[in-house]
Amino acid sequence: MQTEDLGKKIKKYRIVQDLTQESLGEKAGLHYTYIGQVERGEKEPSLKALNKIAEALEIGVDKLLINYNLSSGVTIQISNITDLLLDRSQQELEMIYTLLKNLIEIIDTQANIEKKE
């Protein structure tokens, strides 16, 4: 992952949580100018700093490092959905998958009907 992409993702999570660079820096124990440099891709954070930032954002480091090649907003939504699934049993996951698959089919069908109108 490029430093700029990582910085954009950090910024997106920060904004979603209504945090300023200063407040994120305080929570992470890092200077706010450093947070700004990381968000702009000017500095590449160490693993220790990245862990502090993730903890301050109350997310796992993996959420900052995984790159789906999607917009940051979509990536955050996918990450939020993943969070909902983490502590579910295999049976529950199978049920959720079936429901989600059916829901997507309904949405696609509705979209096709609206296109024809």
Buried (B, 14 or more C-beta within 10 A) or exposed (E): EEBEBBBBBBBBBBEEBEBEBEBBBBBBEBEBEBBBBBBEBEBBBEEEBBBBBBBBBEBBBEBBEBEEEEEBEEBBEBBEEEEEEEEEEEEEEEEBEEEEEEEEEEEEEEEEEEEEE
